[in-house]
Amino acid sequence: MPAELSVNLNAVAMLRNRRDLPWPSVVDMGRIALRAGAHGLTVHPRPDQRHIRFSDLPALRQLIDEEYPQAEFNIEGYPTEAFLRLVAASRPEQVTLVPDDPSQPTSDHGWDFIADRDMLTSIVAQLKEHGARVSLFCNPDASQAQLEAAKATGADRVELYTGPYGACHDDSARASKELESLKKTAGIAEALGLGVNAGHDLTVANLPALTRAIPNMAEVSIGHGLTADALEYGMAETVRRFRTALGQ
């Protein structure tokens, strides 16, 4: 089955936050994306609320529950106590844990699963008590030992950080090398029984090669490139284009 598409709404929220006005509406853009066939919505609420605001979470939960109950809500972030309280209140179907410092503009590396195994094991157990699937942000070249440690936390999936691959938009030789690394890492994860998600700097142009390299990929979470395309094509048509790129 082709990978599912989760639309990350952070860039929409960042545009909204440039003015003290209610548009573009995060909920309305999420509704359009789901109507066009997106499988779910992703948000990354950071402590400074520079894009997604904490107040957006209940509104997006309500949208899914009342209008698209088959869709999934994916909340990603670093597992502070405040983040975990947001998750408990929002009841997401999936939580993606990332090792971000609050000052980072965006996620740019995966966990050190060996060093952070004990902490992650405790957090994963807590999240699964709330019924959430748990995915852990993973470096594209994670080793066998690292992925064994990820599996030992009790997590369900890893999300491969595809930033280095996305950065190869004008270098096909380098893109092929990055794809091989992602393919190898995904293969190790799958052999260990971990599902594989992917996200960061994915586009209509680079998705087909990624899906060929990782045919059993479960989900991609896409925000920046998708939002940029939506300025040109509109959100609904953009979601359809990304679904086509995934082979849906």
C-alpha atoms as one frame of an Amber mdcrd trajectory, in Angstrom:
protein
   0.000   0.000   0.000   1.265   3.531  -0.750   2.397   5.634   2.178  -0.240
   7.839   3.768   0.030  11.634   3.696  -0.140  13.687   6.885  -0.226  17.430
   6.229   1.908  19.445   8.632   0.158  22.745   9.379   3.034  24.583  11.055
   3.860  26.736   8.027   0.201  27.738   7.671   0.185  28.758  11.330   3.417
  30.720  10.954   1.892  32.741   8.113  -1.201  33.423  10.216   0.904  34.546
  13.156   2.515  37.380  11.151  -0.603  39.428  11.963  -3.055  39.435  14.842
  -5.733  38.115  12.495  -7.490  34.758  12.164  -6.367  33.933   8.626  -5.177
  31.809   7.069  -7.206  29.541   9.321  -5.301  26.451  10.422  -8.572  24.585
  10.864  -9.919  25.597   7.451  -6.678  24.571   5.717  -6.743  21.287   7.602
 -10.324  20.714   6.510  -9.443  21.316   2.855  -6.478  18.929   3.108  -8.595
  16.167   4.635 -11.376  16.702   2.103  -8.790  16.291  -0.669  -7.732  12.917
   0.724  -4.962  13.564   3.245  -4.852  10.782   5.821  -4.109  13.076   8.724
  -2.837  16.351  10.133   0.453  16.995  11.903   1.395  19.809  14.268   4.552
  20.591  16.229   3.624  22.904  19.107   6.838  24.536  20.332   7.069  26.276
  23.719   7.158  29.774  22.183   4.078  29.022  20.010   5.776  30.710  17.066
   3.598  28.756  14.660   1.070  26.268  16.032  -0.544  27.703  19.148  -1.683
  25.535  22.014  -5.213  26.810  21.350  -5.099  25.256  17.855  -4.954  21.717
  19.211  -8.524  21.345  20.560  -9.927  22.943  17.396  -8.050  20.470  15.184
  -9.080  17.571  17.424 -12.693  18.683  17.059 -12.346  18.955  13.275 -11.155
  15.371  13.003 -13.629  13.963  15.510 -16.691  15.665  14.041 -15.952  15.756
  10.302 -13.196  13.249   9.471 -13.226  10.540  12.168 -11.200   8.194   9.944
  -8.303  10.686   9.877  -5.380  10.802  12.287  -3.963  13.592  14.413  -0.168
  13.458  14.786   1.476  15.689  17.388   5.248  15.938  17.379   7.647  17.521
  19.808  10.212  17.157  22.549   8.678  15.349  25.547   8.656  18.043  28.227
   6.025  17.846  30.934   4.130  20.689  29.227   4.210  18.837  25.898   2.956
  15.652  27.519   0.058  17.546  29.085  -0.895  18.907  25.649  -0.784  15.393
  24.233  -2.935  13.979  27.027  -5.562  16.657  26.416  -5.504  16.290  22.611
  -5.664  12.481  22.358  -3.659  12.174  19.104  -3.627   8.903  17.249   0.151
   9.274  16.871   2.846  11.074  18.818   6.205  11.675  17.160   8.998  12.398
  19.623  11.818  14.616  18.358  15.050  15.658  20.148  14.607  19.366  19.427
  16.046  22.164  21.480  13.301  24.827  21.893  15.457  27.355  20.022  15.777
  25.231  16.876  13.953  26.666  13.841  13.089  23.126  12.715  13.961  19.510
  13.440  17.396  18.680  12.060  18.542  15.388  13.618  17.250  12.197  15.130
  17.563  10.722  18.617  20.613   9.010  20.006  18.540   5.972  20.905  21.314
   4.337  22.901  22.027   7.352  25.104  18.333   8.274  25.487  16.854   4.773
  25.707  15.856   4.862  29.365  14.181   8.256  29.099  12.393   7.330  25.883
  11.240   3.981  27.286   9.488   5.744  30.137   7.869   8.344  27.873   6.782
   5.781  25.276   5.072   3.700  27.961   3.268   6.777  29.255   2.040   7.730
  25.787   0.871   4.239  24.964  -1.231   4.240  28.128  -3.207   7.021  26.409
  -3.664   4.817  23.327  -1.260   6.681  21.045   0.996   5.094  18.460   4.532
   6.340  19.117   7.076   7.229  16.451  10.655   8.342  17.157  12.579  10.774
  14.944  15.523   8.894  13.474  18.738   9.846  11.702  18.832   8.711   8.056
  21.978   6.671   8.666  21.079   5.113  12.020  23.018   1.942  12.783  21.750
  -1.515  13.684  22.641  -0.880  17.329  20.815   2.452  17.338  17.679   0.926
  15.844  17.783  -2.012  18.239  17.779   0.550  21.051  14.835   2.325  19.396
  12.933  -0.952  19.270  13.747  -1.598  22.930  11.936   1.601  23.958   8.612
   0.060  22.944   8.030   2.538  20.131   5.889   1.468  17.186   7.661   3.373
  14.413  10.612   5.542  13.532  10.340   8.648  11.377  13.325   8.947   9.088
  14.754  12.461   8.926  14.850  13.154   5.186  16.388  16.636   5.365  19.729
  15.623   3.793  17.855  13.935   0.946  15.585  16.942   0.455  18.616  19.211
   0.286  19.797  17.358  -2.856  17.212  18.923  -5.146  19.926  20.044  -7.583
  22.409  17.164  -7.139  21.173  13.816  -8.437  24.350  11.913  -7.533  24.172
  13.037  -3.938  20.439  12.309  -3.847  21.117   8.708  -4.907  23.641   8.334
  -2.098  21.203   9.722   0.472  18.476   7.401  -0.817  20.728   4.389  -0.335
  21.317   5.410   3.257  17.594   5.862   3.888  16.829   2.528   2.225  19.377
   0.725   4.395  18.093   2.309   7.601  14.482   1.552   6.706  15.401  -2.057
   5.987  16.997  -2.484   9.408  13.991  -0.883  11.097  11.518  -3.071   9.234
  13.503  -6.223  10.055  13.254  -5.281  13.732   9.488  -4.881  13.468   9.397
  -1.083  13.454   7.121   0.779  11.081   8.763   3.488   9.003   7.549   7.053
   8.565   9.478   9.850   6.867   9.513  13.605   6.894  11.415  16.807   6.159
  11.857  18.697   2.901   9.863  16.205   0.871   8.359  17.429  -2.392   6.340
  16.226  -5.355   9.634  15.905  -7.227  11.541  13.796  -4.708   8.764  11.617
  -3.264   8.521   9.039  -6.086  12.156   7.964  -5.725  11.768   7.746  -1.947
   8.686   5.544  -2.234  10.514   3.245  -4.638  13.446   2.989  -2.242  11.177
   2.310   0.767   8.089   0.594  -0.657   6.677  -0.328   2.765   6.848   3.210
   4.151   3.758   3.842   6.276   3.450   7.634   6.296   5.056  10.886   5.264
   4.543  14.132   7.147   4.993  17.172   4.911   4.624  20.851   5.708   6.995
  23.395   4.175   7.112  22.092   0.603   3.415  21.317   0.579   2.485  24.768
   1.895   4.761  26.414  -0.666   3.027  24.500  -3.451  -0.377  25.427  -2.002
   0.420  29.102  -2.662   0.619  28.217  -6.350  -1.898  25.403  -6.791  -4.242
  25.774  -3.804  -4.358  23.371  -0.853  -6.765  20.852  -2.373  -4.898  20.470
  -5.655  -1.579  20.354  -3.817  -2.748  17.490  -1.616  -3.880  15.640  -4.735
  -0.480  16.197  -6.368   1.373  14.894  -3.317  -0.918  11.861  -3.120  -0.171
  11.119  -6.762   3.560  11.421  -6.070   3.114   8.818  -3.322   1.426   6.447
  -5.757  -2.062   6.809  -4.302
